[in-house]
């Protein structure tokens, strides 16, 4: 569905409650172009090592909260909740629930 905010128009793959959260401002869009390294799992700015799915293994995953630039050029610290690698964009949210991790 297309997200529209003033002059910013962006086609997303979101639907249902996810798109509702974007429209309500609970989720915000960020673009890869404004966040160099976000698609690179070796980036320590966005990723960290963590426990892997298999016993005694590690994996790279997004940090719980990251500093990133949004489509409106604001800079926030938030949790990445949705990533669209093919489209070059992601969504963040600010729910304090993520603070427990």
PyMOL commands that set and color helices and strands:
alter all, ss='L'
color gray80, all
select helices_A, chain A and resi 16-24+32-34+96-100
alter helices_A, ss='H'
color red, helices_A
select strands_A, chain A and resi 2-5+8-11+27-31+47-51+58-62+66-69+75-84+89-93
alter strands_A, ss='S'
color yellow, strands_A
deselect
rebuild
show_as cartoon
